[in-house]
Amino acid sequence: MAKAAGPAAVRERVRAFALGLPGAVEEFPWGESVAKVNKKVFVFLGVGDGSYPLGMTVKLKDPEVHAHALTSPGAEPAGYGLGKAGWVQIPMEPAGAPAADLLCDWVEESYRVIAPKKLVAELDGS
């Protein structure tokens, strides 16, 4: 049986996945890692230096996906009023935290909400 990856490895996998999406770039506003497309953030990855618990924040518009994300241990609507717009903060460290594959699915969902249609089409191979 494969051992689950630790939170730092999961964060790095999610980060690499996000930056592999069409047009994605990494920036560090407020000293935190964010992935942007078309100058708009689609995933907040926080800091990876151990000073804060690892986690990510994504925008999930699909009601079922949004509700599922909120069932993750410690997950909650994002602060600063972002939760009202569908942003969900998902910790990567607690026992039972979502696997990297599921987190990547949520990053892709967030990307599809934020990215221009032509980049989403590129992602879909059309």
N, C-alpha and C positions, 0 to 999 in steps of 0.2 A: 504494500500500500504506500502510495507517494505521500511524503510529508508535506503539509501545507506550507506555502511560502510565508516568511515573516512579513510584517507590515512594511518594512523598508523595501523589500523585494517586490511586494505587491504595488506599492506606490511607484516604483521605478518602471514596472511593466505598464501601469496605467499611463504614466507620463509618456513613455515611448510610444504607446498606442495613440494617444492624443496628438502627439507631434507628427505622427505618420499620416494623419488625415490631410486631405488636399487643402493647401493654403494655410495650414496651421503653423503658428510661430509661438515661441515661449518668450514671455516677458516677466519682469520681476518688480511690479509696482508694490509699494509697501514692503519690499523685501521678500515677498511671497512669490512662488512660481504660479503662473497662470498660463493657460493655453488660449490663444486668440485666433480667430479667423475674421478677416475683413475688419480688423481693429476692434472686434468685440470679443469679450471673454466668453468661452463656452465651458471651461472647467477651471476652478480654483483648486490648486494642489497644496497650498500652504507652504510651510517651510519644512525642509527635510533634515534639519540639523539636530533634531531631538529636543529642541526647546519647547515644542508644542506637540501634543498627540497627533499622529498622522491621520489624515482624512482628506476628503475632497468635497467640493460643492458643485453641483450640476443643476442645469435647468431641465426639468422633466414636465412637459406639457400634457403627455398622455395620462389621463386620470388613473388607469390601472398601474402603469409603470411608476407614477408618482406615489401612489398608495403603497405599492410593493417596496419601494425604496425606504419609505417611512417605517417599515416593519424591521429594518436593520437595527441591531443593538446600538442605542445611543443616537440614532438618526433623528433629525428634527428640521423643521423649516428653517432656512437660513436667516440670519439676523439682518439688521439694517433695512428691514422692510422687503428684502429680496424674497422671503418665503411666500409673500402674497403673489409674487409673479411666477411661482412654481419652482424656485430654487430650493434644493434640499442639501443639507450638510450631512455627510455620511462618514462616520469614523472608520478607520481601517484597523484599529488596534484591539477592540474588545473581542472576547471569545465569541464565536459565531458571526464575526464580521463577514460581509460578502466576499466571495472569491474574486480574484482578479478578472476572470472572464465576465462575470456579471457587472463588475464595476466598469469594464471596458464597454459593455453593451450600453450602460447608462451614459457614459461619455459620448458614445456615438449618437445616442438619442438627443443629448444636449447639443451636440454639434449640428445635427439636422435642424434643430429649432433655430439656431443662431446663424448658420452659414448661408451665403447666397445660393439660390437655386442651381446655378451653373456648377458650383463646387459639390453640391449634394448629388447632382447628376454624374459628375466625375467619379464620386465615391461609388455610385451605383453602376459605374461602367457604361453609362449611356452617352 
